[in-house]
């Protein structure tokens, strides 16, 4: 690996360090930083002796160093990472797998820092632990150099069939775990070494050469040293680069998750649903207002017809308005209640994550009681009460004709029909008017007395010879007067009927005015109430959308930067 590639690796780490600290485990970042510094300083690869806590890790270290440097026991003894010198390498002893939780955490932390991992498996029990093989394969996948040391605690002959079967079983377990991780050359990547660590340590201390050879330690040291020497700078940096790639991939995944959470489509769908509900409630309330206004009109008409005065009429209209207001207010409360019940379910569906301020409360209010109705300064123009005796005038209309009116008609007759009225002067017109009144009384039901008087007058004047043309003129006048009187009464009756029609129309018009005023004001009040209920929600959601949009843009820029640097790492050469 060239120095330029190493510098590029360092640059990628420094360029993305802030993002890594933002999205990744801090411990892993610090461990990676120390490994880069160690490599820059020319340090040897970090070698961790790893395995189940009683597999014989410390015993192996003691056998390699030829001194009882590491504590040994069947129970966990190591609660910290210890360093031991062997040849030109530093070996690190760890608490091990399945140690007490505080010890396990120490082991996991050191595992992140190591370049080479030597797994110690006992020849009994632990070799069957699938979890151990899973950990081994994960380290291989992370480009660590890994070796397995079988600690022959059972004292099997290293050349025996039983030992061969044990090794085959370990390889089989390795292959099974490697398949899950997508590794295809696990047997070539992980050498398997054999030793009886306890016998080896005893042989070294007591200087028993034959026991030392039989323990397998000399062969183990040769193979282990060769394995560690083969761990080149490229292997170390390949592992570091892979670790950095893993961190960047984790940071990118986190950005993607947050970006999805910052997606505004959910908020947009919720806002659209709220607007649809708002329009539906407004339409429902307007229809209710129209129905109520029609109902109020049917009640306002009798109030206008029967009220004895302005005070009584005002009281009636106020009462009717308040009752209509109650109906509409009840409907509004019903509709807002329905909306509130559906809102939380919709919010949970469209907003799987919380809004920036972690809450979305809604407050649905309705108009105070009695606010819907005619305003205080509005006036209802109702007609004054018409005297009930107006109805009696229809039956008395004929009796209102007077002698003077008939005389006037005769004068008009002479003016317009001069030949027919030739020779008839004012005095005769007066006598004719009197006679016409008598005839009129007969026609109008004046009684027997009137008829008798008329007959007597006719008898007395029978001996007199009338002037030529007068008899037929008399008849014409008499009939004309009767006709005039009749139609005069008809006209009076028609005037009364027309007056009643005008009065009724005035009542209808004023009832319409009242209902129109009620409907208009009710619609305005309801619109205001609905806006007051919905606007805070939509404003809050719109603000949240703006905040999320800004956050989404930042996350996309960060994700793009991470992708760019991951591409840079993939182009580095570690040969």
PyMOL commands that set and color helices and strands:
alter all, ss='L'
color gray80, all
select helices_A, chain A and resi 3-23+26-40+57-65+101-113+126-128+130-141+161-181+186-189+197-206+209-215+217-229+233-261+265-306+310-350+388-394+398-400+403-416+426-443+448-460+470-570
alter helices_A, ss='H'
color red, helices_A
select strands_A, chain A and resi 47-51+82-86+89-93+116-122+145-151+191-195
alter strands_A, ss='S'
color yellow, strands_A
deselect
rebuild
show_as cartoon
